[in-house]
Amino acid sequence: MSKLAILAIGGNSLIKDKQHESVEDQYDAVRETAKHIAGMVEQGFDVVITHGNGPQVGFILRRSEIAHDTAGMHPVPLVNCGADTQGAIGYQIQQALDNEFKRRNITKKAATVVTQVVVDKNDDAFKNPAKPIGTFYTKERSEELQKEHPDWVIIDDAGRGYRRVVPSPMPIEIVEQDAIELLVKNGFSVVGVGGGGIPVVYNENGELEGSPAVIDKDNASSLLAINIKADVFIISTAVEKVYLNFGKADQVALDNISVADAKKYIAEGHFAKGSMLPKIQAIVRFLEAGGKEAIVTKPESLERALKGETGTHIHP
């Protein structure tokens, strides 16, 4: 019987660097990652792939702004940006996987599920928007935008310019979870919860409606891993292993640690807020909810990490 892995791929699986941001460049990066996902399948794993979408959403918002300013085109709402990127990135991943499966004579197909993720409209994040999105603006342009969009929150981003910030609430329900599970049971490698999912809330009539927010991809991936009882939750990122004192002369690679160790290192401030911290916190939630193993490593090390040869392995 196959084991189930949730694989959360980071930005480096889509965009290698600032010189390789085109759609064609992204597809090249995806094809490389697809080889390692196919390698996981050959090791006996069913794989559900999740992914980030921050830069891609930023690109759509910027195009929307330019089109609005120069041709009067309607702006694209943030929730639609999320949906657009789920479809576009999902298309690239599923095509790359299908081609790789064919090369290796693996009788499997990939499919993308455009995924809505429910958040609590009373989440404290809505009172304190803090997630920067889109482009940098001058002070003058930010004031114009504030008049055009009085509901936006625009801040001075560390002196680099002005940016819109949005809430980043915790995910509480994955609307299309049953569809993801059904596809996995029928032999598909599934791409889901892209970009953390499209944030939605229940309105007063109990109906779903989009919410202008951004859900952390690792938090949503962790929730999915918990709910569908994944055997292993893997976060693919830019480094081979997690480090203490990362980037310093005395940095130390972590091979095998417990949840207690992870919580201790979090408390000691070893993990950066916008980088490794949310990943480790998402892993802790998965393991404390009954998960058996989590791994952090880079895309090209996935197969070796599953054999225990590399990566950081975290256990209850």
N, C-alpha and C positions, 0 to 999 in steps of 0.2 A: 504493500500500500504506500502511495506517495506521501511525503511530508509536505506541509504547506508553509511556504515562506512569504512574508510580506517584505518587499524590497522597496525602500524609499530612496529614490535616486536624487542626488543633489544637483546643483546648477552646473557642476563640472562635467556631468554626463550629457549636458545639452549645449553649454557654451564653454569652450576651453579657456578663452581669454578675450580681451577687448578687441583683438584683431580678427576674431572669428565669431562674429555675432549674426552673420547673415543666415537666412533660412537654410541655404545649402550647407553652410558650415555646421549648423546645428544638426542637420541630418547626418553628416559625416560622424559627428560625435555620438549620435544615437546609434548608428550602425556599429560602432566600436563597442558600445555598452551592450548591444544586443548579442554580440558574440559570447559575452560572459554570462548573460542571462540564459542563453541556450546551453551553455556549459552547466549551469545549475540544474536545468531540466534533465540533462544527461546524467546527472548525479542522483536523480530520482525525486526532484522537488517539483511540486506545483507552485507557480509563482504568480503573485499579484503585485503589479508594479504601480507605485505611486510616484509622483514627481513634483518638483517645484515649478513655479511659473512667474516669479517676480520680475525678471528682466523683460519677459515677453509681454506681461501686462503693461509694463512701463512703455514698451514700444507702441502698443496699441493706443494707449492714452495720448502719447506724443503725436502720433499720426492723426488722431481724432482732433487734438488741439489745433494742429496745423491746418487740417481740412476745414475746421470751424472758422479759424481766423482768416483764411484766404478765400474760401468759397462758400462760407455760410452753411456748411454741412452740419447736421445734428451731431452733438457729442455722443460718445458711447458710454453708457452707464458702467460702473465698475463691475457689477455682477455679470454683465454681458462680456466684459473683457475676460473674466474668469472662465466663462463658458466657451468663448472663442478659443482660448489657449488650451483648454482641455481637449477640444476637438482637434486642433492643429497638432499639438504635441502628441496626443494619442494616436493620430494618423501616422505620424513618423515612426513611433515606437512599434505599433502593430505591423506596419509594412516591413520595417527592418527585421522584426522577429519572424514574421512569416517567411521572408526570404532566407533567413539564417536557418530556420527549421527545415526548409526545403533542401538547402545545401547539405544538411547533416542527416537527411532522411528521418527526421523526427515527425511522427504523425500527430501534430498539434497545430492549433491555430491561435492567433491572438485577437482580442476584441477590446474595444474601449467603451467604458460606461461613463457617460457624462453624468457627474455625481453632484447631487445637492447634499449639503451638510447643515443640519439644524443647529442654530446657536440660540442661547437665551437672550431675548431682547432686553432683559434686565441685567445682563452681565456687566460687571463694573467697567469692562473695557469700553463700553459705549459712552461712559461718562469721561473717560480719559483716553481719547484717540492718541496712539503713539507710533503707529506703523507708517513710516514714510513710503509714499508711492509716487511714481511718475517722475517728471523732470524737475530741475531746479529753475526757480524764477528769480527775476530781479525784484527788488522791493516794490517798484512801481507796478510791475505786472501782477505781483501777488495782491496788491491793493485793488487792482481792476478785477481780478478773479474773485476776490472776496465779495465785491459788489454784485458780480454776476451770479455767484453761488453763495448766498449768505449762510447756507447750511454747512459749507466746507470749513474745516479747521486747517489753517496754514501757519506754519511756524518757521522761524529762522533755524535752519539745520546746521548747527555748529559753525556758523559764520560762512558756510559754503554757498549760501543762497537760501531761498525760501521754497518750502515744499509742502504739499498737502499731506496730512497724516490722517489715517483712518483707524477705527477700532480693530483689535485682533482678539476676538472672543474665543473662548474654549468651545470645541465641538462637543455636542451632546447626542446627536443621532445622525446616522448615515441613511438617507432616504432610500437609495438604490442598493442597499446592502444585500437584500434577497436576490437581486439580479446578479450581483457579483458572485455570490455563493453558488447560484445555479449554474453560471457559466463555468466556474472552476470545477464543479462536480461533473460537468459534461466535457471536460478535457481542454478547456481554453486557458491560455495565459491571459490574464485580465489586466488592463490598465484602468485604474480607478482613483477616485478621490484626488484628481489632479489639482495641484496648487492648494491643497488643503480642502478642496471642495468648493462649490458655489455656496456662499453663506445665505441661508434662508431662515426665516422666523415664522412662527405661527401667528396669524393675526387674530383679531377678536372673534372671527367666524371659524377659527380652526383651520384656515386655509394657509398654504405656504405662500410667502412672498419674499423676493430678494432683499438683501440687506447690504448697504454699502460698507463692507468690511473685508478683511483678509484673515483667513484662518491659517495658522501655522501648519505647514505640510506634515511635520513630524508628529504633531499632536493628533491630527486627523488620521495619520497612518497608524499610530499607536492605538487609537480607538477602534479602527478597523481590525487590527491584529487581535485585540482583546475580544471583540464581538464574534469574529469568525474562528476564534481559537487556533490561531497560527502556531505552528511548532517553533518557528524562529522568526524574529523581527530583525531585519537587517537595515542599517542606515549606511548608504554609500555616500561618501564625501570625498574631500580632496586629500585626505591623509590616510596612510596605511593603518595607523593605530591612533588611539587617544593618548594624549600626553599630559603629564603633570608639568607645570612650569613651561608650557609650550612656548617655543621660540626663544627660550633663554639658554644660556650655556649649560645649565644643570637640568635640562628637560629630561623626563623619564618616560619611556613608553610603557603603556599598560597592556599586559597580555590577557590575564584572567582576573576579574574582580567580582565581588559580590554587590548586591544592592546596597548593603550597609556601607561598603567601601565607597560606592558611587555617591551616596548621600553625604558621606563625610567629606569627600573631595569637593562636592558642590558647596557645602557649608564653608569650606576653607577658601573658596573663591578661585579654584583652579580653572574653571571653564568660562570662556568669554560669553557675554550675554547674547550678542547677535550671531554667535557661531556655534560652539560646541554645547553650551549650556542647555538650550531647548532640546537638543538631541538626547542628551543624557537624562533630562527630566522626562521626556516622552518614553524612553526605555524603562526608567524606574516605574512609571505608571503601568506599563505593560507587564512587567515582572511581578509587581505587587498585586496585580489582578489575576495572577495565575499563570502567566507566561513562563516558559521553561528556559529560554535562552535568547539573548540579543547579541548582535555583532555590529561593530563599527569598522569599516575599512573603505578602501578606494575601489572604483569599479573594476579595474584590471586584476584585483586580488580576490574577487568574489569566490571563485572556485576553490582556491587555496584556503581561504578563510573558512569555508564550510567543511573542509577537511581538518580544520584545527591547526593549520600550518602558519597562519598569520592573522592579523586583525586583533581588535580588542573584543574579548568575549565576556559578557556580563551575565551572571546567573543570580537566581533568588538568594 
